[in-house]
Amino acid sequence: MEFFHKVTRFPFMNTRKVWYALSAVLIVGSLALVAVRHLNLGIDFTGGVVVETNFPQSPNIERLRAALTSAGVVGAQVQAFGSSRDILVRLPPDLNATTAAGSASSGARILEIFRGIDTGVKMQQTTFVGPQVGQELFVKGAEALLATLVLILMYVLFRFTPKLALGAIFAVLHDPICVLGFFALTQMTFDLTAISAILAVIGYSLNDTVIVFDRIRERARSARKLGIGQVIDESINQTLSRTIMTKLVTLLVVVALLIFGGETLHGFSAALVIGILAGTYSSIYVSAALAMDLGLQTDDLLERKLTKPEEVDGLP
């Protein structure tokens, strides 16, 4: 299935400086938002109280959230775990004391609110998660992102030329920075699910970039007389239908998840939506264009066959 009925001929490289400017605005703006507004870190990173409850019947989670909000418990995360009757509530640290007694008090308050909906609800356990644990999770998440980028650089360097590798790395950095800027702008809760979404976006964006690079290399070997700009344009146009179709199908699923997935998956699906859009843009307009401006030539993509010494000696 093709999105376009025939191969397009858009001159992507002719307008690359316009898209460079847009990328610069997005990156600088995102970093400025993170620096000024900061990320609204979730309980996974800040610590807090975790309250586990059990209902006799599966409750309506939205009704539980509404009851907590009406009772003045703001910022609580409510989700099912284990089974639909087991409900977990995460409370930010500013809503409770950082002691065992404070945790128990918070748990008792949650239980009291829930008993207004179902008198049969029971307390399973109440646990306090200190900020040190949250900070460790944040550091581990950052280390996972850094390790991912290093491994991607090694992979692209092994498979392509250094100039293409630098273009790919910039494109891969471009996408998560835009996601971070979105979270800073909207003040949506940034938690472990958001980091997992960013890792997924990095892999998804790299996959699309590698497909474009493969086509660029194939086209360079089959049309050696073409300039690198024309080779890149033709390669992107040849993969454009595939790019748009796969991104649209993925977006259909992710947008459905964003709308119907509930509050627990809201940050995860929102990060994926922004990341997919940014990844589509960067794989088309940023990665290969940057490699070209770094001096990539058609000859860099051609296979070089080494001549054996005996073959040289046998030449007239």
C-alpha positions as CSV (number, residue, x, y, z in Angstrom):
1,M,0.0,0.0,0.0
2,E,1.3,3.4,-1.0
3,F,0.2,6.8,0.4
4,F,1.1,8.5,-2.9
5,H,0.1,7.0,-6.3
6,K,3.5,7.8,-7.8
7,V,6.9,8.7,-6.5
8,T,7.0,12.3,-5.4
9,R,9.7,14.8,-6.4
10,F,9.8,17.3,-3.5
11,P,13.1,19.3,-3.3
12,F,13.7,18.7,0.4
13,M,17.3,19.8,0.4
14,N,16.6,23.1,-1.3
15,T,14.6,24.2,1.8
16,R,16.8,22.6,4.4
17,K,17.9,26.0,5.9
18,V,14.3,26.9,6.7
19,W,14.0,23.6,8.6
20,Y,17.3,24.1,10.3
21,A,15.8,27.4,11.7
22,L,12.7,25.6,12.8
23,S,14.8,22.9,14.5
24,A,16.9,25.6,16.3
25,V,13.7,27.3,17.5
26,L,12.3,24.0,18.8
27,I,15.5,22.9,20.5
28,V,16.3,26.3,22.1
29,G,12.7,26.8,23.1
30,S,12.4,23.4,24.6
31,L,15.7,23.7,26.6
32,A,14.6,27.2,27.8
33,L,11.2,25.8,28.9
34,V,12.9,23.1,30.9
35,A,15.3,25.6,32.5
36,V,12.6,28.1,33.4
37,R,9.5,26.1,34.1
38,H,11.2,22.8,35.0
39,L,9.7,19.4,34.6
40,N,6.7,18.5,36.7
41,L,8.3,15.4,38.2
42,G,6.0,12.6,39.2
43,I,6.0,10.7,42.4
44,D,8.4,8.1,40.9
45,F,11.1,10.8,41.1
46,T,10.0,13.0,44.0
47,G,8.9,10.3,46.5
48,G,5.6,10.1,48.4
49,V,3.2,7.7,49.9
50,V,1.8,4.6,48.1
51,V,-1.5,3.3,49.4
52,E,-2.8,-0.1,48.3
53,T,-6.5,-0.9,48.7
54,N,-8.8,-3.8,47.8
55,F,-12.4,-3.5,46.8
56,P,-15.0,-6.2,46.9
57,Q,-16.1,-5.3,43.4
58,S,-14.2,-3.5,40.5
59,P,-14.6,0.2,41.2
60,N,-14.9,3.1,38.7
61,I,-11.4,4.6,38.8
62,E,-12.6,8.0,37.4
63,R,-15.1,8.1,40.3
64,L,-12.3,7.4,42.8
65,R,-10.2,10.2,41.3
66,A,-13.2,12.6,41.5
67,A,-13.8,11.7,45.1
68,L,-10.2,12.4,46.0
69,T,-10.2,15.7,44.2
70,S,-13.5,16.7,45.9
71,A,-11.9,15.9,49.3
72,G,-9.0,18.2,48.5
73,V,-6.4,15.5,47.7
74,V,-4.8,17.1,44.7
75,G,-2.1,15.4,42.6
76,A,-3.0,11.8,43.6
77,Q,-2.4,9.1,41.0
78,V,-5.0,6.3,41.0
79,Q,-4.5,3.1,39.1
80,A,-5.5,-0.6,39.1
81,F,-2.7,-3.1,39.8
82,G,-2.8,-6.9,39.9
83,S,-6.5,-7.1,39.4
84,S,-9.3,-4.6,38.7
85,R,-10.3,-4.8,42.4
86,D,-6.9,-3.8,43.6
87,I,-6.4,0.0,43.5
88,L,-3.1,1.8,44.1
89,V,-3.0,5.5,45.1
90,R,0.2,7.5,44.9
91,L,0.3,10.7,47.0
92,P,2.8,13.5,46.4
93,P,5.2,14.3,49.4
94,D,3.6,17.6,50.1
95,L,0.3,15.9,51.1
96,N,1.8,13.8,53.9
97,A,4.5,13.6,56.5
98,T,7.8,11.9,55.8
99,T,7.4,9.5,58.7
100,A,5.6,6.2,59.3
101,A,2.9,7.9,61.3
102,G,2.4,10.4,58.5
103,S,2.1,7.6,56.0
104,A,-0.4,5.8,58.1
105,S,-2.4,9.0,58.5
106,S,-2.5,9.5,54.7
107,G,-3.5,5.9,54.2
108,A,-6.4,6.3,56.7
109,R,-7.6,9.4,55.0
110,I,-7.6,7.6,51.6
111,L,-9.5,4.7,53.1
112,E,-12.1,7.0,54.6
113,I,-12.7,8.7,51.2
114,F,-13.0,5.4,49.4
115,R,-15.4,4.1,52.0
116,G,-17.8,6.9,51.0
117,I,-18.0,5.0,47.6
118,D,-17.7,1.4,48.8
119,T,-17.9,0.5,52.5
120,G,-16.3,-2.9,51.8
121,V,-12.9,-1.4,50.7
122,K,-9.9,-2.7,52.7
123,M,-6.4,-1.4,53.3
124,Q,-3.7,-3.6,52.0
125,Q,-0.6,-1.6,52.9
126,T,0.8,1.9,53.1
127,T,4.4,2.6,52.0
128,F,6.5,5.7,52.1
129,V,8.9,6.3,49.2
130,G,11.7,8.7,50.1
131,P,13.0,11.4,47.8
132,Q,16.4,9.6,47.7
133,V,14.8,6.6,46.0
134,G,13.1,9.0,43.5
135,Q,16.3,10.8,42.8
136,E,18.0,7.4,42.2
137,L,15.3,6.5,39.7
138,F,15.7,9.8,37.9
139,V,19.5,9.3,37.7
140,K,19.0,5.7,36.4
141,G,16.6,7.0,33.8
142,A,19.0,9.6,32.6
143,E,21.8,7.0,32.5
144,A,19.5,4.7,30.4
145,L,19.0,7.6,27.9
146,L,22.7,8.3,27.7
147,A,23.6,4.6,27.2
148,T,21.0,4.4,24.4
149,L,22.5,7.4,22.6
150,V,26.0,5.9,22.9
151,L,25.0,2.5,21.6
152,I,23.1,4.2,18.7
153,L,26.2,6.2,17.8
154,M,28.3,3.0,17.8
155,Y,25.7,1.2,15.6
156,V,25.4,4.0,13.0
157,L,29.1,4.5,12.9
158,F,29.6,0.8,12.2
159,R,26.8,0.7,9.5
160,F,27.3,4.1,7.8
161,T,29.9,6.8,7.5
162,P,30.8,9.2,10.4
163,K,28.9,12.1,8.7
164,L,25.7,10.1,8.4
165,A,26.2,9.0,12.0
166,L,26.4,12.6,13.2
167,G,23.3,13.4,11.3
168,A,21.5,10.5,12.8
169,I,22.6,11.3,16.4
170,F,21.4,14.9,16.0
171,A,18.1,13.7,14.8
172,V,17.8,11.3,17.7
173,L,18.6,14.1,20.2
174,H,16.2,16.4,18.4
175,D,13.1,14.3,19.2
176,P,13.5,13.7,23.0
177,I,14.4,17.4,23.5
178,C,11.1,18.4,21.8
179,V,9.2,15.9,24.1
180,L,10.9,17.4,27.2
181,G,9.9,20.9,26.0
182,F,6.3,19.7,25.6
183,F,6.2,18.4,29.2
184,A,7.8,21.6,30.6
185,L,5.3,23.7,28.6
186,T,2.2,21.8,29.6
187,Q,3.4,20.8,33.1
188,M,2.2,17.3,32.5
189,T,3.5,14.9,35.1
190,F,6.9,13.5,34.0
191,D,7.4,10.0,35.4
192,L,9.0,6.7,34.5
193,T,6.3,6.0,31.8
194,A,7.4,9.2,30.1
195,I,11.0,8.1,30.1
196,S,10.0,4.7,28.6
197,A,8.0,6.6,25.9
198,I,11.1,8.7,25.1
199,L,13.2,5.5,24.8
200,A,10.5,4.2,22.4
201,V,10.6,7.4,20.4
202,I,14.4,7.2,20.1
203,G,14.2,3.7,18.7
204,Y,11.3,4.5,16.4
205,S,13.0,7.6,15.0
206,L,16.3,5.8,14.5
207,N,14.5,3.0,12.6
208,D,13.0,5.5,10.1
209,T,16.4,7.3,9.8
210,V,18.2,4.1,9.0
211,I,15.7,3.2,6.3
212,V,16.3,6.6,4.6
213,F,20.1,6.2,4.9
214,D,19.9,2.7,3.4
215,R,18.0,4.1,0.4
216,I,20.5,6.9,0.1
217,R,23.4,4.4,0.0
218,E,21.6,2.2,-2.6
219,R,20.7,5.2,-4.8
220,A,24.3,6.6,-4.6
221,R,25.7,3.2,-5.8
222,S,23.1,2.9,-8.7
223,A,23.4,6.6,-9.9
224,R,27.1,7.6,-9.3
225,K,26.9,10.6,-11.5
226,L,24.2,12.3,-9.4
227,G,25.1,15.0,-6.8
228,I,24.6,14.1,-3.2
229,G,21.7,16.6,-2.9
230,Q,19.8,14.9,-5.7
231,V,20.6,11.5,-4.3
232,I,19.2,12.5,-0.9
233,D,16.1,14.1,-2.4
234,E,15.3,11.0,-4.5
235,S,15.9,8.7,-1.6
236,I,13.6,10.6,0.8
237,N,10.9,10.8,-1.9
238,Q,11.1,7.1,-2.6
239,T,10.6,6.2,1.1
240,L,8.1,9.0,1.8
241,S,5.0,6.9,1.2
242,R,6.3,4.2,3.6
243,T,7.2,6.9,6.2
244,I,3.8,8.6,6.2
245,M,1.8,5.3,6.1
246,T,3.7,3.8,9.1
247,K,3.5,7.0,11.1
248,L,-0.2,7.5,10.5
249,V,-1.0,3.9,11.5
250,T,1.1,4.3,14.6
251,L,-0.5,7.6,15.4
252,L,-4.0,6.1,15.1
253,V,-3.1,3.6,17.9
254,V,-1.3,6.2,20.1
255,V,-4.0,8.8,19.8
256,A,-6.7,6.2,20.7
257,L,-4.5,5.4,23.7
258,L,-4.3,9.1,24.6
259,I,-8.0,9.5,24.4
260,F,-9.2,6.3,26.0
261,G,-6.2,5.1,27.9
262,G,-7.0,7.0,31.1
263,E,-4.9,9.2,33.3
264,T,-2.3,6.6,34.0
265,L,-1.2,6.3,30.4
266,H,-1.9,10.0,29.5
267,G,1.8,11.1,29.8
268,F,3.1,8.0,28.0
269,S,0.8,8.4,25.0
270,A,1.3,12.2,24.9
271,A,5.0,11.7,24.8
272,L,4.7,9.2,22.0
273,V,2.5,11.5,19.9
274,I,4.9,14.4,20.2
275,G,7.9,12.1,19.6
276,I,6.4,10.4,16.5
277,L,5.6,13.8,14.9
278,A,9.1,15.1,15.8
279,G,10.7,11.9,14.6
280,T,8.9,12.0,11.2
281,Y,10.1,15.6,10.7
282,S,13.7,15.0,11.8
283,S,14.1,11.8,9.7
284,I,13.0,13.7,6.6
285,Y,14.4,17.2,7.0
286,V,17.3,17.0,9.6
287,S,19.4,13.8,9.6
288,A,20.4,13.5,5.9
289,A,20.5,17.3,5.3
290,L,22.9,17.8,8.2
291,A,25.2,15.0,6.9
292,M,25.2,16.7,3.5
293,D,26.3,20.0,5.1
294,L,29.0,18.2,7.0
295,G,30.5,17.4,3.6
296,L,29.0,14.1,2.7
297,Q,29.7,13.1,-0.9
298,T,28.4,10.4,-3.2
299,D,31.9,8.8,-3.2
300,D,31.6,8.3,0.6
301,L,28.7,5.9,0.1
302,L,30.4,3.7,-2.6
303,E,31.9,0.4,-1.7
304,R,35.7,0.4,-2.0
305,K,37.2,-2.9,-3.1
306,L,40.8,-3.4,-2.0
307,T,43.1,-4.6,-4.8
308,K,45.1,-7.7,-3.9
309,P,49.0,-7.3,-4.2
310,E,49.2,-10.2,-6.7
311,E,46.6,-8.5,-8.9
312,V,48.7,-5.3,-8.9
313,D,51.8,-7.2,-9.9
314,G,50.0,-8.9,-12.8
315,L,49.0,-5.6,-14.3
316,P,50.8,-4.6,-17.5
